[in-house]
């Protein structure tokens, strides 16, 4: 098994596509209208769906806003330079809601941005993420 996609319901598909493609640098992989069901699906990601996990944006015609609730957390993206990435996101009109820095109680450097519907996207500095996972694994082995 492998993870295929995460689905997010969006209130304005064009605005969401602009955010994910222009601000976060993803590509529109496919898009299809379903007139019988009155919805449109658009799949975005950093590579072909056959090899990469992607995001499915679902636009239900006529629905402009959703209550996000408190169960949803975030989608995470690994980046090489979190500070430059946040600067680029701002330059493209994106909203950084948590500045880059170490996570609480850890060493992984993270930041959060928000899409047009209010969904949180976590950015993780890749070089720090690997060391944190390695450290956590070692700590778990020691405590067993």
VEXLUM-646202 format. One record per residue: residue in one letter; x, y, z of N, C-alpha, C, O in turn. Coordinates in steps of 0.001 Angstrom, whole numbers. Last residue first. Layout:
N
  res      n_u      n_v      n_w     ca_u     ca_v     ca_w      c_u      c_v      c_w      o_u      o_v      o_w
    a        X        Y        Z        X        Y        Z        X        Y        Z        X        Y        Z
...
This chain:
144
  res      n_u      n_v      n_w     ca_u     ca_v     ca_w      c_u      c_v      c_w      o_u      o_v      o_w
    x    13416     1573    26095    12780      242    26091    13498     -743    26938    13082    -1898    27030
    x    14803     3931    25956    13780     3818    26996    13145     2438    27051    12394     2157    27985
    x    16457     3561    23729    17080     3656    25041    16037     3422    26146    16341     2790    27158
    x    14591     3643    21652    15375     2425    21875    15965     2400    23283    15975     1363    23946
    x    13707     6289    21856    12758     5200    22069    13503     3890    22355    13081     3116    23214
    x    16023     7674    21191    15473     7844    22525    14490     6718    22854    14441     6246    23990
    x    16326     6896    18514    17348     6506    19481    16816     6601    20905    17102     5740    21737
    x    14034     8121    17448    14188     6664    17353    15199     6168    18373    14977     5148    19026
    x    14633    10815    17921    13467    10213    18567    13580     8691    18557    13256     8041    19551
    x    16901    11115    16237    17040    11306    17682    15878    10645    18422    16094     9984    19438
    x    15715    10684    13726    16797     9805    14179    16946     9881    15700    17096     8860    16371
    x    13970    12857    13682    13431    11493    13603    14458    10503    14120    14119     9585    14868
    x    15833    14928    13755    14847    14800    14826    14260    13396    14843    14075    12813    15911
    x    17216    14607    11399    17941    14436    12652    16974    14271    13814    17270    13545    14763
    x    15173    15112     9513    15838    13814     9566    16543    13574    10876    16488    12471    11420
    x    14619    17812    10046    13590    16788    10218    14219    15415    10339    13820    14630    11200
    x    16766    19303     9242    16511    19188    10677    15495    18093    10967    15522    17506    12048
    x    16700    19094     6477    17922    18671     7169    17712    18535     8672    18397    17743     9319
    x    14092    20153     5830    14425    18741     5682    15654    18304     6465    15642    17229     7064
    x    11957    22049     7576    13321    22116     7065    13857    20682     7030    14053    20067     8078
    x     8627    21989     6723     9637    21368     7580    10986    21461     6882    11143    21012     5747
    x     5582    23640     6909     6836    23535     6181     7870    22987     7157     7978    23465     8286
    x     2181    22839     6930     3422    22916     7694     4600    22777     6741     4612    21903     5874
    x     -671    24512     6270      366    23752     5592     1634    23946     6412     2110    25070     6575
    x    -4092    24704     7150    -2695    24924     7512    -1795    23972     6726    -2110    22796     6542
    x    -6824    26263     5546    -6109    25027     5846    -4645    25353     6130    -4036    26171     5442
    x    -8119    28553     4733    -7725    28472     6133    -7048    27171     6515    -6721    26974     7686
    x    -8554    28865     2080    -9679    28371     2868    -9354    28244     4351   -10218    27868     5143
    x    -6064    29679     1032    -7207    30605      998    -8412    30157     1826    -9215    30995     2235
    x    -3680    28329     3490    -4234    28461     2141    -5468    29364     2177    -5881    29778     3260
    x     -922    29327     5439    -2355    29060     5388    -2851    29257     3963    -2491    30232     3303
    x     2036    27944     6930     1367    28865     6032     -100    28438     5973     -465    27342     6398
    x     4476    27551     9449     3146    27235     8943     2674    28346     8023     2880    29529     8293
    x     7620    25908    10010     6836    27126     9835     5459    26669     9377     5293    25522     8963
    x    10426    24402    11776     9146    24378    11080     8605    25793    10896     9064    26742    11532
    x    13100    22395    12558    12727    23768    12201    11486    23700    11327    11474    23042    10287
    x    13501    20240    15292    13058    20364    13910    12605    21794    13651    11822    22350    14421
    x    13994    19974    17953    14989    20696    17172    14589    20860    15707    15276    21554    14958
    x    11654    20488    20704    12373    19715    19707    13348    20572    18936    13513    21756    19228
    x     9824    21980    22182    10318    20718    22748    11069    19867    21726    11118    18645    21865
    x     8409    23501    19377     8472    23418    20830     8953    22035    21237     8515    21031    20675
    x    10618    23728    16531     9344    23373    17148     9518    23324    18661    10624    23131    19165
    x    12582    26547    15506    12482    25200    16079    11097    24955    16675    10486    25856    17247
    x    11215    28450    12727    11979    28297    13956    11803    26893    14491    10973    26132    13994
    x     9364    30717    10717    10283    29586    10842    11048    29616    12162    11467    30671    12639
    x     6131    31825    11977     7448    32080    11415     8361    30866    11591     8161    30072    12510
    x     2998    31113    11055     3974    30788    12104     5341    30897    11466     5671    30162    10535
    x     1724    32018     8839     1046    32209    10118     1887    31784    11313     1528    32065    12456
    x     2082    33568     5838     2861    32784     6808     2242    33065     8175     2230    34209     8627
    x      304    33617     2950      223    34040     4341     1012    33071     5238      649    31903     5375
    x     1248    34776     -363      854    33773      620      962    34299     2038     1629    35301     2294
    x     2201    36450    -2349      926    36787    -1720      428    35773     -710     -703    35885     -238
    x     4713    35907    -3176     3631    35483    -4065     2250    35712    -3442     1246    35218    -3956
    x     6231    36721    -1038     6368    37469    -2295     5261    37129    -3292     4908    37946    -4144
    x     5577    34672      793     5093    36046     1019     5134    36861     -270     4198    37602     -571
    x     6975    32606     -482     5528    32482     -280     4923    33864      -50     3885    34196     -623
    x     9593    33566     -275     8974    33396    -1594     7458    33301    -1485     6739    33860    -2314
    x     9911    33438     2520    10044    34724     1828     9368    34656      457     8654    35581       70
    x     9656    30692     2928     8668    31603     3523     8711    32971     2847     7671    33591     2626
    x    11979    29860     1538    10649    29413     1110     9572    30334     1663     8661    30719      930
    x    14022    30972     3037    13835    31422     1655    12452    31039     1142    11825    31798      401
    x    13584    29436     5370    13537    30902     5424    13316    31477     4024    12499    32382     3854
    x    13894    26768     4589    12603    27222     5096    12483    28745     5107    11400    29284     4878
    x    15224    25075     2230    15569    26327     2911    14274    26990     3355    13634    27695     2575
    x    14040    22630     1461    15484    22706     1676    15895    23938     2473    16806    23867     3298
    x    11066    21138     2871    11740    22171     2087    13230    22188     2418    13634    21809     3517
    x     8178    19124     2931     9598    19250     3236    10237    20268     2315     9982    20267     1111
    x     4969    19775     4161     5850    19798     2994     7290    19940     3468     7586    20784     4314
    x     1950    18496     5521     3348    18887     5709     4121    18777     4403     3958    17824     3641
    x    -1249    19623     6426     -469    18892     5425      963    19379     5602     1174    20573     5815
    x    -2934    19393     9616    -2219    20089     8558    -1666    19087     7552    -1623    17881     7796
    x    -5609    18726    11113    -4346    19292    11585    -3675    20087    10492    -3816    21309    10430
    x    -9053    18522    11875    -8014    18630    10851    -6763    19261    11456    -6854    20220    12222
    x   -10714    18907    14064   -10064    17610    13889    -8922    17678    12879    -7930    16964    13019
    x   -12227    21149    14342   -10986    21100    15098   -10281    19749    14989    -9347    19478    15745
    x   -13614    22878    11436   -13662    22013    12607   -12327    21994    13331   -11407    22733    12979
    x   -14046    24368     9159   -12919    23453     9181   -12938    22514    10378   -12327    21447    10326
    x   -16839    24914     7344   -16369    24963     8718   -15246    23937     8813   -15475    22752     8570
    x   -16469    26425     4126   -16661    25255     4968   -16223    25579     6383   -15345    26415     6598
    x   -17832    28252     1363   -17098    28213     2628   -17461    26950     3400   -18592    26468     3343
    x   -19286    28090     -984   -18160    29023     -936   -17326    28927      333   -16221    29467      380
    x   -20842    26044    -3138   -20438    26093    -1731   -19162    26935    -1645   -18110    26554    -2157
    x   -21285    25941    -5868   -22172    26761    -5061   -21819    26831    -3582   -22433    27599    -2840
    x   -19960    22744    -6312   -20507    23938    -6947   -21496    24644    -6018   -22409    24031    -5465
    x   -17288    21818    -4499   -18712    21520    -4647   -19394    22802    -5115   -19403    23811    -4409
    x   -14135    20987    -5277   -15007    22160    -5255   -16436    21692    -5513   -16758    21228    -6606
    x   -11362    19544    -3903   -12745    19281    -4288   -13551    20557    -4151   -13647    21139    -3070
    x    -8161    18695    -4617    -8986    19842    -4250   -10386    19574    -4784   -10570    19398    -5988
    x    -5906    16412    -3519    -7139    16511    -4310    -7936    17693    -3771    -8341    17696    -2608
    x    -2454    16248    -3636    -3608    16825    -2957    -4759    16905    -3947    -4607    17401    -5063
    x     -339    13263    -3694     -815    14563    -4184    -1968    15059    -3320    -2401    14378    -2391
    x     2598    11330    -3733     1349    11631    -3049      947    13047    -3450     1797    13933    -3537
    x     4036     9911    -6708     3998    10915    -5652     2616    10998    -5011     1598    10765    -5664
    x     3924     8197    -8869     5094     8117    -7994     5031     9028    -6772     5883     8931    -5888
    x     1589     8659   -10196     2049     7276   -10148     3213     7100    -9170     3465     5993    -8695
    x     1244    11411   -10268      531    10636    -9248     1002     9191    -9146      828     8563    -8101
    x     4192    13334   -10802     3154    12459   -11308     2544    11601   -10195     3246    11130    -9300
    x     4784    16043    -8489     5179    15046    -9467     4003    14171    -9824     2938    14264    -9213
    x     3724    17762    -6695     5078    18046    -7169     5583    17030    -8181     6703    17155    -8676
    x      227    18598    -7262     1348    17984    -6570     2668    18357    -7207     2724    19162    -8137
    x    -3347    18321    -7507    -2112    19104    -7592    -1007    18379    -6837    -1271    17637    -5891
    x    -6405    17819    -9065    -5308    17171    -8359    -4028    17968    -8601    -3668    18256    -9742
    x    -9727    18683    -8715    -8443    19099    -9279    -7350    18474    -8414    -7371    18588    -7188
    x   -13117    18191    -9418   -11930    17697    -8738   -10699    18198    -9471   -10632    18146   -10699
    x   -16263    19654    -8915   -15051    19603    -9728   -13922    19082    -8853   -13785    19478    -7696
    x   -19819    18969    -8926   -18549    19210    -8264   -17418    19103    -9280   -17587    18538   -10360
    x   -22432    17927    -9570   -22173    19349    -9330   -20930    19576    -8479   -20967    20269    -7461
    x   -22983    15471   -10481   -22813    15612    -9034   -22564    17041    -8605   -22493    17335    -7411
    x   -23157    15992   -13197   -24226    15248   -12532   -24177    15384   -11023   -25215    15409   -10362
    x   -20679    17282   -13806   -21946    18025   -13819   -23087    17308   -13100   -23907    17961   -12454
    x   -17730    17299   -12816   -18730    16243   -12712   -20104    16910   -12630   -20643    17091   -11538
    x   -14637    18214   -14295   -15957    18609   -13810   -16866    17390   -13814   -16783    16547   -14707
    x   -11249    17755   -13470   -12432    17256   -14158   -13697    17755   -13476   -13817    17726   -12251
    x    -7766    17803   -13866    -8946    18512   -13399   -10138    17995   -14178   -10064    17815   -15394
    x    -4351    17148   -12973    -5576    16861   -13718    -6743    17569   -13053    -6718    17888   -11865
    x    -2182    18602   -12017    -1964    17315   -12671    -3171    16881   -13493    -3026    16314   -14576
    x     -724    21573   -11580    -2054    21005   -11769    -1871    19740   -12593    -1450    19807   -13747
    x     2062    21580    -9369     1546    21584   -10731      130    21018   -10715     -181    20108    -9946
    x     3326    23829    -6813     2823    22543    -7302     2356    22700    -8744     2267    23811    -9266
    x     4201    26216    -5630     4977    25628    -6717     4544    24240    -7174     5305    23546    -7847
    x     2891    27749    -3779     3645    26598    -3275     4390    25842    -4371     5141    24914    -4070
    x     1922    29818    -5506     2575    30143    -4232     3438    28984    -3738     4579    29192    -3324
    x      921    28519    -7830     1797    29685    -7940     2563    29973    -6653     3738    30336    -6707
    x     -462    26162    -6816      430    26125    -7985     1413    27302    -8016     2611    27098    -8208
    x    -1876    26842    -4489    -1077    25612    -4515      -84    25588    -5677     1016    25052    -5538
    x    -3026    29389    -5270    -2201    29212    -4075    -1296    27989    -4210      -79    28098    -4060
    x    -4451    28757    -7624    -3414    29801    -7656    -2471    29636    -6463    -1254    29731    -6620
    x    -6228    26889    -6598    -5235    26469    -7596    -4100    27478    -7685    -2934    27105    -7807
    x    -7737    28610    -4937    -6956    27509    -4359    -5886    27020    -5322    -4754    26763    -4910
    x    -8925    30257    -6850    -8070    30848    -5816    -7169    29778    -5192    -5986    30016    -4949
    x   -10414    28327    -8242    -9384    29103    -8941    -8407    29731    -7951    -7199    29736    -8187
    x   -12197    27338    -6267   -11189    26470    -6866   -10080    27263    -7538    -8909    26902    -7414
    x   -13290    28228    -3364   -13019    28921    -4626   -11870    28175    -5292   -10708    28357    -4926
    x   -13584    26440    -1264   -14701    27317    -1603   -14532    28077    -2901   -15517    28528    -3486
    x   -12703    22953    -1047   -12344    24366    -1201   -13554    25173    -1664   -14430    24661    -2361
    x   -11701    20149      766   -12829    20844      131   -12500    22332      108   -12072    22900     1113
    x    -9037    17981      119    -9464    19181      825   -10633    19789       61   -10568    19931    -1160
    x    -7569    14803      422    -8609    15622     -190    -8962    16794      720    -9159    16629     1924
    x    -4475    13386     -379    -5283    13972      681    -6290    14885        8    -5929    15661     -877
    x    -3448    10292    -1973    -3734    11724    -1926    -4463    12093     -641    -4988    11240       75
    x    -1978     7795    -1477    -2221     8346    -2806    -2463     9854    -2780    -1779    10609    -3472
    x      311     5823      249     -577     6966      366     -730     7610    -1001      271     7943    -1635
    x      319     2329     -511      998     3615     -420      -45     4711     -332    -1172     4534     -796
    x      836    -1179        0        0        0        0      879     1240        0     2025     1210      448
